[in-house]
Amino acid sequence: MSRARSTLAAAVTTVLALTAGALTVVPAYAAAAPAPAAASAQQQAQLSFPARSEIVSAGTKGFLTKGEKLLWTDLQTGATTELPGTPIGDSASDVVGVTTAPNVFRIYDMASGAEPVTIDLSGRGVTYTAAGISGTTLALWAGGELHLVSDEGGTVQDRKVPGITAAAVWGATVTHTRQNEFAVAYRSDKPTVAVVDVTTGTVTGFHSAKETSSVFASDTSVVWTEQSGGSFDLAVLDRATDTTTVTPLGSGQRAQVELIGDWALTADPRGLMNAVSPDLVPLTARSLKDRTTTVRLLDHRSSAALAPDGTLLVRGGTEEHGEGLYRISLGENGIPTAALVAGSGESTGLGTPVASVPETVTLGSNWSQALFSWTLARNNVQGKLTLRHTASGLTKNATVSSVYTTKPPFTVSYGWFGLLDTASAPAGDYTWEFTATPLNGIGDPVSASGSFAVTRPVAAAHDFDGNSSPDVLARDAAGRLWRDDTFFPDQEVMPAGRSLVGGGWQEYDRIEVAGNLGGSATDDLVARDRTGGLWLYQGKGDGGFTPRTRIGTNWQIYDKITGGGDLTSDGKPDLLATDKSGGLWLYPGTGNVNAPLGDRKKIGGGWGVYNLVTATGNMAGASPGDLLARDSSGVLWLYLGLGNGTFTPRVRVGGGWNAYTHLVPIGNADRYGRPDLLAVGPNGSYLYASSGIWNRLFMSRRNTGLYSGETTTFNDYS
């Protein structure tokens, strides 16, 4: 038994009624007293309202609900009976109408259990659409006209209501009232409200209106809601004087209205799951006597049915008592109250978030994704998420909304691509904090927190700090070497922080990223001093490098040096150098830190025509590393690696490349899995994203946030 049902008899809460600007406390929730149309409190405690269902109709013996099934629930026993078809509307009795097939309608008397009456209108050349039911009389639209249809001793009686013609059935509403009337809102040449006497089949009054979403009638009043944009007003017609007054209600998706005594009840029926404004979400009673006194009855309502005794059975909920069926009746003081009749076991509030967060997130250099989700008691929330790297304090702040669904689980999910607000996420420990705020104002925000770890098992090319996002090295005029981390949040390479590697680098005339030349997990640097000595700096994986080790002499014979690509298909990066006579030499990598380069091998001549050569890795789609070379006229050429230390004949990439001073094979900067090219010139830097196709090498050129206005500060990039 749910908490709401088990505490029904003693549940008494208070609400605030606004009367002439003052706050007055009036009773709102009380155990329903026995009445001709109501079961006793003990019987109510045995009832269960079907979860994720809506109230359709209510009688003295039971009520009809529509969910996954159409069910009649007996108020005395709680037993349910499944009915076929689509429900027609509220008859305020134990008579139930359903549509079983196009133009075929069936009427059940659930109190007597008699055989149902079938009204078959097929073959008449017109489509009948069910709009409402009063007793055993159906209100049906046909060709835009309203018909009253009943079975009289086996003969179908079809009466067309004179004067009512709807331009479109969609949007028209027909509501049954206990006075043997239908209240009708529709549009012909203009919006109109009418009251139809079921006995005579005639209209007792037409009334001009604005766009309406709901209408209801009583002996003394006709009320409807009028819409203007997203705002709604309550229109009240005094039937004795034929005068109408209008009161603003607020904004919402819809505004439903019913009457009980001298009170109009209004609410947005979609408020729990859809509303993003709390104005019309609560079920609120408004006095028709002074038009200012209001009573908040429920936190929300989604459907309602008129009971034979004039009370209302409302499907809705409160944060305290939960979801279910509530009876709205007038108390001894004439003020409406709400009492729980049958709970559904569902929570009206958000509940405690149940997190589904991985303990370990493994991120690569591509667009790998980790899924975080939180399950709540309902949706229609906005979530705020903060991920925080424990060591650095770097964060990711995200705003996420729940996805609309009518059945659980109600989840808020976030797919994380390994990006923080200003950087790619490094490996290490993280914390997360999640807060869900109801968009409709029902209940307080709820929060949860926890931790997880990020691993990055594979080192990425040109990545020196282990976050799988490429870094660029730049030397300034004072000889200091700087490392710029990058990240790619939204189709653009952005700087993610600059760190000083160290000073004294002015003694080198060549600085090149050489790939994992020394056998560690991170790319290394080679630097040539001005006497021809070649030095190796091994990457440590934290953004820094080990002390240098000499790995060669007499390298002054070369005018260009490049590395990082595997040209021999042995899994080890190699070095290339061109001498001053145009010879191209290959130094195969060994993976041995003590002797990282094998014996050189000449693999080509005529390379003196180029003023820039750079090894790019597998940029053009084949597995071996490739080579780009720029000639003195600014034309860029592609040499596809064959995997044996040689290349295919060159392919022209394009002209105008003499606008750049440096071409840096930056690695997988755009996270799509292929090495890209960073071109640096006097006007800044640009990313050329690789397509992986040799004869259409680059997909696009993107401006970056790197070195804008700083190209006079730095004199070398790698």
VENVEN-V235150 format. One record per pair of residues at least 24 apart in sequence whose ideal C-beta (glycine too) atoms are under 7 Angstrom apart, sorted by the first residue. I is the first residue (numbers start at 1). J is the second residue. D is the distance in Angstrom with one decimal. If there is no record, write none. Layout:
((I:J:D) (I:J:D))
//
This chain:
((2:322:6.5) (2:343:4.4) (2:345:4.6) (4:321:4.4) (4:322:4.3) (4:324:6.2) (4:340:5.8) (4:343:4.0) (5:45:5.4) (5:343:4.3) (8:41:6.3) (8:44:6.3) (8:45:5.6) (8:340:5.3) (9:41:5.0) (11:321:6.2) (11:340:6.8) (13:320:6.1) (15:295:5.9) (15:296:4.7) (16:296:6.9) (17:293:5.7) (17:294:6.2) (17:295:4.8) (18:292:6.8) (18:293:6.6) (18:294:5.1) (19:292:6.8) (19:293:4.7) (20:292:6.2) (26:295:6.2) (26:335:5.2) (27:331:6.5) (27:337:5.8) (28:295:6.8) (28:297:6.1) (28:337:5.8) (28:338:5.9) (29:321:6.7) (29:338:5.7) (29:339:6.4) (30:337:5.6) (30:339:5.4) (31:339:5.9) (32:327:5.0) (32:339:3.8) (32:341:6.2) (35:309:5.6) (36:60:6.4) (36:309:5.4) (37:307:4.4) (37:308:4.9) (37:309:3.7) (37:311:6.5) (38:327:6.3) (39:75:4.3) (39:76:6.3) (43:75:6.7) (43:76:6.1) (44:341:5.2) (44:342:6.6) (46:78:5.0) (47:73:6.9) (47:78:4.9) (47:341:6.5) (47:342:3.7) (48:78:6.5) (48:342:5.9) (48:343:7.0) (49:324:4.6) (49:325:4.6) (49:342:4.0) (49:343:6.3) (49:344:4.3) (50:344:6.8) (51:344:4.7) (51:345:6.1) (51:346:5.6) (52:406:6.4) (52:407:5.5) (54:302:6.0) (54:303:4.0) (54:315:5.3) (55:303:4.9) (55:304:6.5) (55:305:4.8) (55:313:5.5) (55:315:4.4) (55:325:6.2) (56:87:4.5) (56:90:6.5) (56:305:6.3) (57:90:4.6) (57:91:5.7) (57:96:5.9) (57:305:5.3) (58:92:7.0) (58:305:4.1) (58:306:6.9) (58:307:4.5) (58:313:4.5) (59:93:4.9) (59:94:3.3) (59:110:6.7) (59:111:6.7) (59:308:6.3) (60:94:6.2) (60:308:5.5) (61:94:4.9) (61:110:6.2) (61:111:4.8) (62:94:6.8) (62:110:6.0) (63:305:6.7) (63:313:6.0) (64:96:5.4) (72:96:6.7) (72:110:5.3) (83:108:6.7) (88:130:4.3) (88:132:6.7) (88:133:4.9) (88:138:6.6) (89:132:4.1) (89:133:5.1) (89:176:6.3) (90:176:5.7) (90:305:4.5) (90:306:5.7) (91:133:4.5) (91:134:6.2) (91:135:6.3) (91:176:6.3) (92:176:6.2) (92:178:5.4) (92:306:4.4) (92:307:6.6) (92:308:5.5) (93:135:6.4) (93:308:5.9) (95:135:6.1) (95:136:5.9) (97:133:4.0) (97:138:6.0) (99:130:5.2) (102:127:6.9) (103:127:6.7) (103:128:5.2) (105:130:6.5) (105:138:6.0) (107:136:5.5) (117:151:4.9) (119:149:6.2) (119:151:5.5) (119:156:5.8) (129:169:5.5) (131:174:3.9) (132:174:4.0) (132:175:6.7) (132:176:5.1) (132:182:5.8) (133:176:6.5) (134:176:4.7) (134:180:6.3) (134:182:6.4) (134:198:4.7) (137:198:5.4) (139:174:4.9) (139:182:5.5) (141:166:6.7) (141:169:4.5) (144:169:6.8) (146:184:6.6) (148:198:6.4) (148:201:5.2) (159:201:4.2) (161:196:5.6) (161:201:6.0) (161:203:6.5) (162:202:6.6) (163:203:5.2) (163:206:7.0) (164:194:6.0) (164:203:6.6) (173:214:6.2) (173:215:5.8) (175:215:5.7) (175:216:5.5) (177:216:6.8) (177:217:4.9) (177:218:6.5) (177:306:6.9) (178:306:6.2) (178:310:6.0) (179:219:6.0) (181:217:5.7) (183:215:4.5) (183:216:5.7) (183:217:4.0) (183:222:6.3) (184:215:6.9) (185:209:6.9) (185:212:4.1) (185:215:4.1) (185:224:5.8) (193:222:6.4) (193:224:5.4) (195:222:6.1) (207:237:5.8) (207:244:7.0) (209:235:6.4) (213:254:5.2) (213:255:5.6) (214:255:6.4) (214:256:4.6) (214:257:4.7) (216:257:5.5) (216:258:5.1) (216:259:5.0) (218:259:4.6) (221:259:6.4) (221:288:6.2) (223:257:5.2) (223:259:5.9) (223:264:5.0) (224:257:6.5) (225:255:3.9) (225:257:5.2) (225:266:6.9) (232:280:6.5) (234:264:6.1) (234:266:6.1) (234:286:6.8) (236:264:6.7) (236:288:5.9) (245:291:6.9) (247:291:5.7) (249:280:6.0) (250:279:2.9) (250:280:5.3) (251:277:4.8) (251:279:4.9) (251:280:6.9) (252:277:6.2) (252:279:5.8) (252:280:3.4) (255:280:5.6) (258:304:5.7) (258:312:5.8) (260:310:6.9) (260:311:7.0) (260:312:5.7) (260:328:6.0) (260:330:6.5) (260:336:5.9) (261:330:5.0) (261:334:6.6) (262:287:6.5) (262:288:4.7) (262:289:5.5) (263:287:6.0) (263:288:6.6) (263:336:5.3) (264:288:5.9) (265:312:7.0) (265:328:6.7) (267:300:6.6) (267:301:4.5) (269:301:6.5) (269:302:5.2) (269:303:6.4) (271:300:4.5) (271:440:5.3) (272:300:4.6) (272:302:6.3) (272:378:6.5) (272:380:6.6) (272:440:6.6) (272:442:6.9) (273:379:6.2) (273:380:5.1) (273:404:6.5) (274:380:6.3) (274:404:6.9) (275:380:7.0) (275:439:6.7) (275:440:4.1) (276:439:4.6) (278:440:5.5) (278:441:3.0) (281:440:4.6) (281:441:6.2) (281:442:6.5) (283:314:6.5) (283:316:5.8) (285:336:4.4) (295:335:6.1) (295:336:5.9) (297:328:6.2) (297:336:6.0) (297:338:4.4) (298:326:6.1) (298:338:5.7) (299:348:5.7) (299:442:4.8) (300:442:6.2) (313:341:6.8) (317:348:3.6) (318:348:5.8) (319:348:5.1) (319:349:4.5) (319:442:6.4) (319:443:4.9) (322:346:6.3) (322:347:5.7) (322:348:5.6) (323:347:7.0) (323:348:5.6) (347:377:3.7) (347:378:7.0) (348:442:6.3) (349:377:6.3) (349:442:6.9) (349:443:3.8) (350:376:4.9) (350:377:5.6) (350:378:6.6) (350:381:6.5) (350:436:5.7) (350:438:6.1) (350:443:5.6) (350:446:4.7) (351:376:5.7) (351:377:3.3) (352:446:6.5) (353:434:6.3) (353:436:6.3) (353:446:5.7) (353:448:4.2) (355:448:5.4) (355:450:6.0) (357:432:6.3) (357:450:5.7) (357:452:5.8) (358:452:6.0) (359:452:5.8) (359:453:6.9) (360:452:6.7) (360:453:5.0) (360:455:6.1) (361:452:5.9) (361:454:5.0) (362:455:5.2) (362:457:6.6) (363:418:4.1) (363:425:6.5) (363:454:6.0) (363:456:5.4) (363:468:6.3) (364:458:6.2) (364:468:6.2) (365:460:3.9) (365:468:4.1) (365:668:4.9) (365:671:6.6) (366:671:5.4) (366:672:6.7) (366:673:4.9) (367:417:5.6) (367:671:5.1) (368:418:6.4) (369:415:4.9) (369:416:6.7) (369:417:5.5) (370:416:4.7) (371:413:6.4) (371:415:5.6) (372:413:6.9) (372:414:4.8) (372:416:6.3) (373:411:4.9) (373:412:6.7) (373:413:4.2) (374:411:6.6) (374:412:5.1) (374:434:5.6) (374:436:6.9) (374:448:6.5) (375:409:5.0) (375:410:6.6) (375:411:5.1) (376:410:5.1) (376:412:6.9) (376:436:6.0) (377:410:6.8) (378:410:5.2) (379:404:6.3) (379:405:6.3) (379:410:4.3) (380:438:6.7) (380:439:5.2) (380:440:5.8) (381:412:6.4) (381:436:4.4) (381:437:6.2) (381:438:5.6) (381:439:6.1) (382:437:5.3) (382:439:5.8) (383:412:4.3) (383:434:6.2) (383:435:6.9) (383:436:4.9) (384:435:4.9) (385:414:5.6) (385:432:6.7) (385:434:5.3) (386:432:6.9) (386:433:4.7) (387:416:6.9) (387:430:5.7) (387:432:5.3) (388:430:6.3) (388:431:5.0) (389:420:6.9) (389:425:6.6) (389:426:6.2) (389:428:6.0) (389:430:5.7) (390:428:6.5) (390:429:4.4) (390:430:6.4) (390:431:6.4) (391:428:5.3) (392:426:6.9) (394:420:4.7) (394:422:6.9) (394:423:5.7) (395:420:6.2) (395:421:5.8) (396:420:4.5) (396:421:5.7) (397:421:6.1) (412:436:6.2) (419:487:6.1) (419:489:5.6) (422:496:5.7) (423:467:6.9) (423:485:6.1) (423:487:5.3) (423:496:3.8) (423:497:6.1) (424:467:4.4) (424:468:6.2) (424:469:3.5) (424:487:4.6) (424:496:6.7) (425:454:5.7) (425:467:6.3) (426:465:6.6) (426:466:6.1) (426:467:4.2) (427:454:5.2) (427:455:5.6) (427:456:4.7) (427:466:5.7) (428:454:6.2) (429:453:5.5) (430:454:6.0) (459:521:4.5) (459:522:5.4) (460:667:6.1) (460:668:6.2) (461:523:6.5) (461:564:6.9) (461:617:6.2) (461:667:3.6) (461:668:6.6) (461:675:6.3) (462:513:6.0) (462:523:6.0) (462:666:5.5) (462:667:3.6) (463:523:6.9) (463:667:6.8) (464:522:6.0) (464:523:6.5) (464:539:5.1) (464:543:5.3) (465:542:6.2) (465:543:4.0) (466:541:4.8) (466:542:7.0) (469:496:6.8) (470:666:4.7) (470:667:4.1) (470:668:6.8) (470:669:5.2) (472:664:6.1) (472:666:6.4) (472:678:6.5) (472:706:6.5) (472:717:6.3) (473:511:6.9) (473:513:6.9) (473:717:6.9) (473:718:4.9) (474:714:4.3) (474:716:7.0) (474:717:5.2) (475:505:5.2) (475:511:6.5) (475:714:6.2) (475:715:6.1) (475:716:4.4) (476:713:5.5) (476:714:5.3) (477:713:6.9) (477:715:6.1) (479:503:5.8) (479:504:5.7) (479:505:5.0) (479:506:3.1) (480:505:6.8) (481:505:4.4) (483:543:5.8) (484:706:6.1) (486:669:6.2) (488:669:6.2) (488:670:5.4) (488:671:5.4) (491:702:6.8) (492:702:5.7) (492:704:6.6) (493:669:5.2) (493:687:4.8) (493:702:6.8) (493:704:4.3) (493:706:6.7) (494:705:4.7) (495:705:5.1) (495:706:5.6) (499:543:5.6) (501:544:6.8) (501:545:6.8) (510:561:5.1) (511:716:5.7) (511:718:5.1) (512:561:5.5) (512:562:6.1) (512:563:5.5) (512:718:5.5) (513:564:5.7) (513:718:5.1) (514:563:3.7) (514:564:5.9) (514:573:6.2) (514:575:6.3) (515:563:6.0) (515:564:4.0) (515:573:2.9) (516:573:6.0) (517:563:7.0) (517:573:5.7) (517:589:5.6) (517:596:4.8) (518:593:4.0) (518:596:5.5) (519:591:4.6) (519:592:6.6) (519:593:5.3) (526:563:6.5) (528:555:5.0) (528:561:6.6) (532:556:3.4) (536:596:6.2) (538:593:6.9) (551:596:5.7) (551:597:6.2) (552:597:6.7) (560:613:4.9) (562:613:5.5) (562:614:5.1) (562:615:4.5) (563:615:5.9) (564:615:5.3) (564:617:6.2) (564:665:6.1) (565:615:3.9) (565:616:6.4) (565:617:4.7) (565:625:2.5) (565:626:6.8) (565:641:6.9) (566:624:6.7) (566:625:5.1) (567:624:6.2) (567:625:5.0) (567:641:5.4) (567:645:5.3) (568:644:6.6) (568:645:5.0) (569:623:6.9) (569:624:5.7) (569:643:3.9) (576:613:7.0) (576:615:5.8) (578:607:4.5) (578:613:6.1) (581:608:6.8) (582:606:5.2) (582:607:4.8) (582:608:3.2) (583:607:6.9) (586:645:5.0) (601:645:6.6) (603:645:5.6) (603:646:5.6) (612:663:6.1) (614:663:5.0) (614:665:5.5) (615:665:6.6) (616:665:4.4) (616:675:5.6) (616:677:6.6) (617:665:6.3) (617:675:4.2) (618:675:6.6) (619:674:6.5) (619:675:5.1) (619:690:4.8) (619:697:6.8) (620:692:6.9) (620:694:4.0) (620:697:6.2) (621:692:4.5) (621:693:6.0) (621:694:6.0) (628:663:6.6) (630:657:5.1) (634:658:3.2) (638:694:6.7) (638:697:6.1) (640:694:5.9) (651:694:6.4) (651:695:6.7) (653:697:5.4) (662:717:4.3) (664:717:5.4) (664:718:6.2) (680:707:6.1) (680:711:6.8) (680:717:5.1) (681:711:6.9) (682:711:5.4) (684:708:4.4) (684:711:6.8))
//
